[in-house]
Amino acid sequence: MADQVVEILSAEAIRRTLNRLASEIIERTDRLEDLVLVGIHTRGIPLAQAVAKQMERLEGIQVLVGELDITFYRDDLDQISTRTPAQSKMPCDLTGKKVVLVDDVIFSGRTIRAALNAVIDYGRPNLIRLAVLIDRGHRQLPIHPDFIGKALPTAREEVVNVQLKPVDDRDTVELIKPAA
């Protein structure tokens, strides 16, 4: 029996969700000039770029976007496959800035814990918030997103597969339920 794949968000639904996230971030952020969106490698980066582009359309202000690779900050390096880390790129010193970390899926919270440690290497922000496309639950750490695209209750054995251009060939979010 094959795994069951269910589309959770289409490309159009992802676009609408990112528009809503951009509006929510604008609404809860005074002085957008002090805001930096920091995408977590890999799919958090195109998400952060898309949100920033929508914020610019809505407010006429170019929001800065950074790229963060957390590979060396992970607490499970001995359990994951080896890969060459990407280079983190920050558009400015983050000291005094309002940072919104952006990622595709939050699960255990360990990626975000690592991202919090990594972002401090680029300055001391006044505020750090978290925006995610999908919150699938099952936290192991007391970390909760400030901005959630879609809350998706899942079973631990299920997989949330996010595909985003230009990293992937299409924009979609799928839930993969393993065969019984």
C-alpha positions in Angstrom: 0.0 0.0 0.0 1.4 3.4 -1.0 1.7 6.5 1.2 -1.3 8.9 1.0 -0.4 12.4 -0.3 -2.9 15.2 0.5 -2.4 18.7 -0.9 -2.8 21.1 2.0 -2.0 24.4 0.2 -2.0 25.0 -3.5 0.2 27.7 -5.1 -2.7 30.2 -4.9 -3.4 29.3 -1.3 0.3 29.8 -0.4 0.2 33.2 -2.2 -2.9 34.3 -0.2 -1.4 33.0 3.0 1.9 35.0 2.5 -0.2 38.1 1.8 -2.0 37.7 5.1 1.3 37.1 6.9 2.7 40.2 5.4 -0.3 42.2 6.6 -0.2 40.7 10.1 3.5 41.6 10.4 2.9 45.2 9.2 0.0 45.5 11.7 2.1 44.4 14.6 5.3 46.2 13.8 5.8 49.9 14.4 8.6 51.5 12.4 9.0 49.0 9.5 12.3 50.8 8.8 13.7 48.8 11.8 12.4 45.5 10.6 14.6 42.7 9.1 13.0 39.4 7.9 15.5 36.6 8.3 14.7 33.4 6.3 16.0 30.2 7.6 17.8 28.1 5.0 16.4 26.5 2.8 12.7 27.3 2.3 12.5 30.1 4.8 14.5 32.3 2.5 12.0 32.4 -0.5 9.2 32.8 2.1 10.9 35.8 3.7 11.6 37.3 0.2 7.9 36.9 -0.8 6.7 38.4 2.4 9.1 41.4 2.0 7.9 41.9 -1.6 4.3 42.0 -0.5 5.1 44.3 2.4 6.7 46.7 -0.1 3.6 46.6 -2.3 1.4 47.4 0.6 3.5 50.0 2.4 6.0 51.3 -0.2 8.9 50.4 2.2 11.6 48.0 1.2 12.0 45.6 4.1 15.5 44.1 4.5 15.9 40.3 4.2 18.6 38.1 5.6 19.5 34.5 5.0 20.4 32.3 8.0 22.0 28.8 7.9 21.8 27.1 11.3 23.7 23.9 10.5 26.5 24.5 13.0 24.0 25.5 15.7 21.9 22.3 15.6 21.9 19.9 18.5 21.5 16.9 16.3 24.5 17.1 13.9 25.4 13.5 14.7 21.9 12.4 13.6 21.5 14.2 10.3 23.0 13.6 6.9 26.1 15.6 6.1 25.7 18.6 3.8 27.7 21.6 2.9 26.3 24.6 4.9 25.0 27.6 3.0 26.5 31.0 3.8 24.4 33.2 6.1 23.9 36.7 4.7 22.6 39.6 6.8 21.8 43.0 5.2 23.0 44.9 8.3 24.0 44.6 11.9 20.9 43.3 13.7 21.6 45.4 16.9 18.5 47.4 17.7 16.5 45.9 14.9 13.2 44.0 15.0 13.8 40.6 13.5 11.2 38.2 12.2 12.6 34.7 11.7 10.8 33.1 8.8 10.6 29.3 8.2 8.4 26.9 6.3 7.4 24.4 9.1 7.7 24.4 12.8 7.7 21.0 14.4 9.8 20.3 17.5 11.1 23.8 17.9 14.7 22.7 17.7 15.4 24.5 14.4 14.2 27.7 15.9 16.3 27.3 19.0 19.3 26.9 16.8 18.2 30.0 14.7 17.9 32.1 17.9 21.5 31.2 18.8 22.7 31.9 15.3 21.0 35.2 14.9 22.8 36.6 18.0 26.1 36.3 16.1 24.8 39.2 13.9 24.0 41.6 16.7 21.6 42.1 19.6 18.1 42.7 18.2 15.5 44.6 20.3 12.9 42.0 19.4 12.8 38.6 17.7 9.6 37.2 16.4 8.8 34.0 14.4 6.7 33.6 11.3 6.0 30.1 9.8 4.0 28.9 6.9 2.9 25.7 8.7 2.7 24.9 12.4 2.3 21.2 12.7 2.5 20.9 16.5 4.6 18.4 18.6 6.8 20.9 20.2 9.7 19.7 22.3 10.7 23.2 23.4 8.6 26.1 24.7 8.7 27.9 21.3 5.6 29.3 19.7 5.3 31.3 16.4 4.0 34.8 16.5 2.7 34.6 12.9 1.2 31.3 11.6 0.2 30.7 8.0 -1.7 27.5 8.7 -2.0 25.4 11.9 -2.0 21.8 10.7 -2.5 19.2 13.4 -0.5 16.1 12.4 0.5 12.7 13.7 4.2 12.4 14.5 4.7 9.8 11.7 3.2 12.1 9.1 5.4 14.3 7.0 4.7 17.9 5.8 6.3 18.4 2.4 6.7 22.1 1.5 7.9 22.9 -2.1 8.6 26.5 -3.1 10.0 28.1 -6.2 12.9 28.7 -6.9 14.1 25.9 -4.6 11.6 23.4 -6.1 9.8 23.1 -9.3 6.4 24.2 -7.9 4.7 25.9 -4.9 2.7 23.4 -2.8 2.3 22.1 0.7 1.5 18.4 1.1 0.8 16.1 4.0 2.2 12.6 3.5 0.5 9.9 5.6 2.5 6.7 5.7 0.8 3.5 4.5 -0.6 1.4 7.3 
